[in-house]
Amino acid sequence: MSGDARASTGSNFVPRSRPDPVPYPAPARPGSAATSGPSAPPSGGQSTGTGGRHSVARAHSAAALETVAYRAQVTWERRYVRLLILFDAGACVVAAGLAFFVRFGDLVDFETKPVSIKPYILMTVLLPVAWVLAMSLNRAYETRFLGGGSEEFRRVVNAAARFTAALAIISYATKAEIARSYVLIAFPAATLLSVAGRVIGRGILHRMRRAGRCLHRVLVVGAGESAATLVRLAQRDPTSGWSVVGVVLDRSPGRHSHDRPERSGFDLLGVPIVGTSETLHTAITATHATTVAICPQMDGETLRRVLWTLEGSDVDVLVSSALTDVTGPRISIRPVAGLPLLHIDEPELTGTRRVMKGVFDRCVAGTVILLFLPVLLGLGLAVRLTSRGPALFKQTRVGRGGEHFTMFKFRSMYVDAEARKAELESRNERAEGLLFKMRDDPRVTRVGKFLRKWSLDELPQLINVLNGSMSLVGPRPPLPSEVARYEDDVHRRLMVKPGLTGLWQISGRSDLEWDESVRLDLRYVENWSLAMDFVILWRTVFAVLRREGAY
C-alpha cells in the first residue's frame, strides 16, 4: 500500500455507540458443508501441503476481490490539510508583508536603496504560493505525520531551509538583486509562523478528538497481551486519534484457548471481538474501519495475505513493533538480502547533543531566575510569613548515575510533615507504596495548596538546573528510599539527569499509576532528543494551566 494511504475516517463515520460484534464462523468440521468452499480440502478430508496453501491463497484472493468494493471514508483529513495549507500561506503572507514593510516602509534607514520595488511586490505576492508548494514537495502535508510527534515540525523546518537555499542558488545563478535584509526577515518569520500555525492546528485537532471527532477507526489484529496493550494505549490517550472499533483474532479462539468458537460476543477490554484474520475483510466492512493495527506475533505469510486482502481499499496498515517504547530516530529500516530489518541505535546519552542540552538548560534556567527574581522572592516571603519554618524545602534526591544531590522546592507543607506521614499511610492513594500521594493531604499549608495547584513550588529547582544536578526535561527525581526498592529495569531511569518537567508532567502527574510513570520515564531515556525536549516544554505550559494531577 502506498505511503500516503488514508488512515482515518470522516466525522460522519464516528460511532455514537459501540458497534455490535460481528460473529465469526466456527471452524469447519471435515466433511461438513462449510468445507465445500474454495478453501476446502480435497474429498476425503485430507489435503496436501501444496494444495492447502493454494486453497488458502484462492480464498484470500476472493476476499481481496470482495474488499475492493470497500473504501475507507475520509473527509476530515482533507479538511485538516486544507486548514494547514491556509495557515502556511497566511504565515508567509504576514512574513512577506512584514519584510516588505520593514525594508521599504522608512522604519529603518538602509544605506542602499533598490532601483525598483516592483520585483519585491511581485515576490511578496508569489512567495506564499511558492512556500506552500515547497512544503508539499517536502511532504509536510502527509497525513501520517500530522497530529502527533515531532516529525511534522521537522519537515516544516527542513522545507523552509531547502526553499531558502534554492532561492539563494537561483538568485546567484541569475545575478538577481535581492535585498538581504528582506530575505533575513521574511524567511525566518515565515518558518516561525508556519510552526506556530501547525501548533494551533494540532491544538484544534486534539480538542476535536477529545470530543469524539476526527478519529481513526482502528481494527486491532492479534491476540493476548500485545493486542490488549494496543487497546489500552488507544483508550488512555484520546489525542492519538485512535477509536478501536474491534479486535480481530489472529486465529480461531477455540483452537488455542478455553473459549468456544460459537461465543462471538465476548470482548477485549470492552472492545468487541469481530472475527479472525480469515474474515478480516468482513470485519472491516462491518465496522467501517480505516486503519488495521497488527500485533507483532503474526507470522510473515499471514501478514502478506492480509496486505493482499486490503489492496485497493484505502485502509492504512500499521504493524506494531515487538520492541515497545523505542521510537523516533533510533529506529531505521535496513535491507539485508532482500529482507527488511529494523536497525535499533543505542540511546544517545553522551556526545555533542548532550553538551548542547546542558548549555541550553543552564542558559534558560539562569535567564528565568533573573527575569522572575521578584516573583520568586515574593513567593518565598508568602511561604515564610504564613507558616512556621523556612521558605525553601531541601530534600535529598537521586540523580544521574545514582549520585545524591539536594533538591530545592518552596515549602508547601508544615514542618512536621515527615513525622505525621506514618499516621497517614493508611490513606495513601498509591497502592504500590513506592510513592505517597493524597488529594487532600492535611499536612499541606494554605499557601502550599496554591503553589501546588499552579506548580509554583517547583520553581526553585531552577537552581538545581543551574548547578547541573538536574535538567529542564527528564525523569522525575526519586527519593533514595524509592531507589532502594527499584527493580533492575527501573534503574535505567538514572541514566540521565532528572528533570524539572518530563513526560510524566504532561501525562497526568500524580494521577498516574506507578507502572505508567516508570514507563514514561523509560520512554524518555530510550528516545531522548532536543526536539522531544522542546515539545515537552511547550506541552508543560498547557499541563500547568489545566492543573491535571496537581495536588
N, C-alpha and C positions, 0 to 999 in steps of 0.2 A: 504494500500500500504506500502511496506517496506520503512524503513527509508532512505535507500540509493537509492531510486528510482531516476532515472535520471531527471534532471530539466533543461536541455538545449539542444541546437541543435548544430550540426556540422556547421562549417563555410560555407559548401556548401549549407546550408539552409537559410543563412542570406539573407533577401529580398533586392533586389535592388530598389524596389519601393513598395508602399503600396498595399497590395492585394485588389482585388475587393471585395466589400461587398457581403456576402452570403445572399441571400434572405431567410427570414424565413417565414413559412407558416402562412397565416391568420387564425384566429380562425374559426374552422369549425362550420357551422350553423346546427342546428338539422335537421336531415332528409336528409342532403346532402351526396354526395358520400364520402366525406372526413371522415365521421363518421363510415364508414364500416370497419375500420382497427381494430387492437387489442384493442385500447383504446376506441372504440365506445361504447356508452351506449346501453342497450338492446332496441329492437324495441319499438317504441312509444316515443323515445327521452328522456325517463326518466331513471335514474339509481339509484339504491340503494347505500347507503354509502359503504357497503362492496363490492358490485360488481364493483363500480367505482374505489375503491382502488386496487382491484385485476386486473382490466383492465390497470390501470396506471402501476402497478408492471410488468405486462406482457409486456407492451410497453418498459419499461426501461430494462427488461431482453433481449428483442430483440435488443435494442440499444447497450447493453453490448456485445452481440454476434457479432454485426457488428463492434464494436470498437476494438475487439480482433485482427482484421486484421491490425490495425494501430499500428505502433511502433514509439515512439519518436526517432528521429535520433540524435545520439550523436557521435561526433568524436573529437571535440576539448577538451572536458573534459578529455578523456582518455590520449590525448597527454599532457595536462597540468599536470595531475597526474604523468605521467612518467617523466616530467621535474622536478617536486618536488622531486621525488624519486632520480633522478640523483643529485639534489642539496644536499639532505640529505646524500647520500652515499659519495659524494665528500667532504662535510663538515667533515664527520667522518674520511675519508682518510687523510685529511690535519691535523685534530686534533691528530689522532693516530700517524702520521708521526712526527708531532711537539713534542709530548710527548716522542716518542722513541729517537728522535734526542737530546732533552734536557737531557734525563735521561742517555743515553749511548754515547753521542757524545763528551764527555770530555769538554763541555762548563761549566759545574758546577761540582765541586769536591764533590761528595757524600761520606759520611763516609763508608757506606756499599755498597758492590758490589754483584750483583746477581750471583748465582752459574752458571747459563747459561742464555743467552739472547734468546735462541730458543723459549721458551714459549711466550716471548714478540713479537717476529717476527710473530708467529702464531696468537697472539691476534691482532696485527696490521692488518693482512690480513683478519681475520674473523670479526673484530669489525664492519666494515661498513655494512656487511650483517645482523648481529645481530641488529645493530642500526635501519636499515630500517624495519626489522621485528618488533621491539619494537614500532616504530611509527605506523605501520599498525595495531598491536594489540590494540593500544590505540586510534584507529580510527582517526588518524591525517591526513588521506588522503580522508576522506569523503567529497564528492563534495559540500554538502550543507553548509560546513563551510569554503570553500575556496573562496577567492576573496573579502571578506569584513568582518568587525567586528574583535574582539579580540579573539574569541573562537579558531580560528586556532592556534594562538600563544600559548594560554593557554594549548592546547592539546600537542603541541610540548614540552613545558616545563615539563608538567606532565609525558609525556612518557620518557623524559630523566631522571627525578627524579626516576621514578619507575624502569627503567632499571639499574640505578646506585645502587639502594637499592637491587635489585635482585642479581646483580653481587657481592655485598658485602656479602649477606647472603650465596650465593653459595661458595664463597672463604673461608668464615668462617667455613661452614659445611664440606668442603673438605680439610681444612687446607692448601689451596693453598697459595704459597708465591708470592704475587703480590706487587710490589713496590708502596707505597702510593703516591710517587711523580708522578709516571706515571698516576695513576688514577686522581689525583688532577689537572693535566694538560689536559689530554685527554678529560674527560667528560665535564667540563665547556666550553672548547674550542669548542667541538662538538655542544653543545647546542647553544652557541652564533652564530656559523657559520650556524647552521640549521635555526635559526630565521632570520639571515641575508639573507639566501637563499630564505626563504619564502617572505621576503620583496621585494627582487629583482623579484621573480616570480610574486608577486602581481602587481608590477610596470609594468612588461611586459604585464600582463593581462589587466590592466586598459588602457594602451596605445592602445592595440588592440581593446578594447571595444569602445574607443573614435573614432576609425577608422571604426566602424560598424561591427566588427567581434567578435566572441566568445560571442554571446548574447543568452540569454534565450528568446525563442519566447513565449510570455505570452498572455493568453486569460483571460480577466477580466470578472468575472461573478457577476452581480449585477446591480444596477441602482442608479440614484440620485447622491448626493454629495459624498457618500462613494466610488462609482466607479470612479467618477471624481478625487477624491483625489489620488487613486492608479495610475491613468493615469498621473496626474500631477507630482507625485513623480518620476515616471519612466522617464518622459521626462526631468525632471530637472537635474537628476544625471545619466549621461551615464555610469559611472563606476560601477553602480549597476548591469549592465548587462541585464536589462530588455528592451526588444523590444516588446511593446504591439502591437499585430497584430490584435486585435479585441476585441469587447465588446459583451458579451452575457447577455441579459436581464434576470432577474430572473422571468419575466412573460411577456406576450404579451403587448406591449405598448398601444394598442387600448383599453385595459381593465382598465387602470388606468391613462391615460393622454389624451391630445387632439390629440396626434399623431395617424395617421391612420395606421393600421397593414400592409396595402399594400405598405407603404413607407419604403422599405427595404434598401434604400441607405443613410439614414441620419447617422450622426456620433456623437461621443462624444469627444470634444477637438481634432478633426482631426483624431480620430481612428474610423474605420467603425464599426457599429453595425452589427453583423453577425448572430444573431439568438437569440433563447430563451433557457432556461435550458432544455426544452423538446427536442431540436435539438442540444444539446451540442456536441454529437458525430460527427454530420455532420460538425459543425463549426470547431472542432479540426482537422478533416481530411482535410478540405478545406484550413485552414490556416497553417497547419503543426506545430501546437502549441505543445510545450513540457512542459509547465507549465500552470496550471489553478489557478488563484488567485481569491478567493471567498470573497465577501464582507460580513460583519458580519450580515446583515439583513436577510440573507437566513435562513429559518427555518430548524430544525434538520432533519426532514423527507426528505425534498428535498435534503439536503446536503448528507444524507446517500445514496440516489438514485444516486446522481452524482458520489460518490465514487464507487458504484457498476458499473456504466457505464464505469468508467476509469480503472477498474481492468484489468491487463494484457497488458496495453498499454504503460507502462514505462513513463507515464505522471505524473509529480510531482504535488501535490495538496497543495496549501498554503491557509490558512484561515486567513483573516485579523481580528485583534482584534478590537473590538469597542473602546477600550481604547488606544488612539493614543499616541505616543511618550513615552511610558513606555516599556522598553526592558531590555534585559540582565538578571542579577542575581535576579532582583526584581520579575520576573515572574517565577512561577513554577506550575506544574500540581498536583492537589491534588484530588484523587478519593474519592468521598463521595457517599455511597450507590450505587456504580457502575456507578456514573455519574462523568466524568472528569471535574473538576472545576479549573479555574485559580486562583491561590493564589498570591496576589499582596502585597509585602512587602512595608513598608514605606521607603521613601528615607533616606539614611543614612547621616545625617547632623552633627552627633556627634559621639564620640567613638574613638577607637584606630586608625582606618584608617584615621580619620580626623587629629589626632595628627601626624601620620606619614606623611600626606600630608604637614602639616605645617613645620615639620622638614626638609623634602625634599625641599620645596620651599626656605627656608632660606639658606640651605646649597648650593643649586645651585646658588641662587642669589648672595651670598657672594663670591663664587668661580669665577663666571663670572665677577663680578666687579673687583676683584683683578687681574685676568688674562688680562682683556681688559681695565684696567685703562688708559694706554697711548692712546688707541683709543678713549675712552670717552673724555679725556682731549683735544685731537686733534679736535674732532667734536665740542665740546663746543667752542674752540678757533675759529674755522671756522665760527660758527654762530655769535660770538661776533664781529669778525672783518669785516664781510660783510654787516651788517645792524645794525642800532641803536637799543639798547635795551639789556636786559640780555640774557645770553646763555640758561638759563632754563626758561621754561614757567610753571607757577604754576596755578592750577585751582582747585576749589572745586568740588569734585565728591561725589557721594553717594555710600557707601559701604554696608557691611553686616548688616542686621537689620536696615537699613535706616540711619546709622551713617555717618556723613560727614567727609571727610578727604581731605588733599591736595595732588593732583596728580602731578607728575613731568614729563615733557617732554622737549626735545630740542625744542626751539622756532623755528617754521617753518614759521611764519607769521610776518608781520610788526607790530609794537607796537600799531598802531591804528586800528587793525583788527576788534575789537568789535565795535568800533564807526562806521565803514564802513559797518557793517553787514546789517543794516536797508536798505541801498540803494541797496543791492544786493538780498533782499528777493524775488523779482520777478523772479530771475534766479535760485532759489532753485530747484534742480532736484528731491527733495523728496516732492511729492505732499501732503503727510500726515502731513508735517510740524513739526513733532517732532524732526527731525534731519535736519541740514543744510549741504548739500553737493553740491559741484561744481567741475567738472572735471578741469576747467581752472580758478581757483579762483585767481583773481588779487591780493589778499592780501598775497599770498604765496611768499616768497622770493626765489631767485635763488638757494641758498643752501637748503632752505626748500623743494623745489621740489625734490632735490636729496635725502634728508633724508626721505621724504615720499615714494619715489619710492622704496627704499630698507628697509622701516620700521625702519630706524635707529633712528627716532625721539622718538620711544617708549622705547629705552634702559634705560633712567633714571627711568622708572617705576620699575626697579630692586630695587631701593631704597625703593619704596613702598612695594615691596615683602619682603625686608629685615626687614622693621619695622612692618610687619604683617597687614598692611591695604589692601594689595592686595595679590593675589596668582599668580603663574605662569600660571595656566589654570582656566578659569571661564567665567562668562558672561561679556559683555562689561561694563566698569564703566560709569554709566549715570550721566548727569548733574542734579542738583536739579530741574531746570525748566522742565526737561523731566519727572522726577518722579512725579511732581505735576500734570501732565496730564495723568498719568498711569491709566488704567482701573484696576479693582480689581485683575483680574487674573495675570496681568503683574507684580504685586508686588512680585510674587514668585521668580522673578529674584534676589531679595535682600536677599534671604535665605542663600546664600553662598557669599563668597568674590568675588569681580570682579577679572578678570584675565588679565594678560599681553597678553595672546592669548586665543583662545577658538574655539568653533565650528563655530562661525561667521567669525573668521580669516581665517579658512581653507576652507570656503564655498563661498567666494566671497567678503567679507568685505563690502566696500562701494557700491558695485554693488547690494547688497541685498536690497529687499524691507523691509519696517519696520516690517510688519507682519511676514516675513520669519526670520528676525533676532531675533525677540521675540520668535518665535517657536523654533529656535535652542538653544537659551539661556535656555528656559524652559525644553527642552530635556536634556540639560546638568544637570540642577538642579535635574531632576527626576531620572537620570540614572548614576550619578557620580560614578566613581571608579578610583582607581590608574591606572589600565590598560588603561582606556579611556584617562587619562591624558598623559600617555606615548605615546599613539597613536597620540593624538592631537599635542604634542610637536614635534614628528617626522614629521608629515604632515605639521607643520608650516614652517619647513625649506624649503620644496618644494613650499609652497604657497608664501613665500617671494621671492624665486628665480623666480617664474612665474610672480610676481608683479601684480596679478589679484586684481582689486579693490583698488589699492594703489594710492590714489590721495588726 
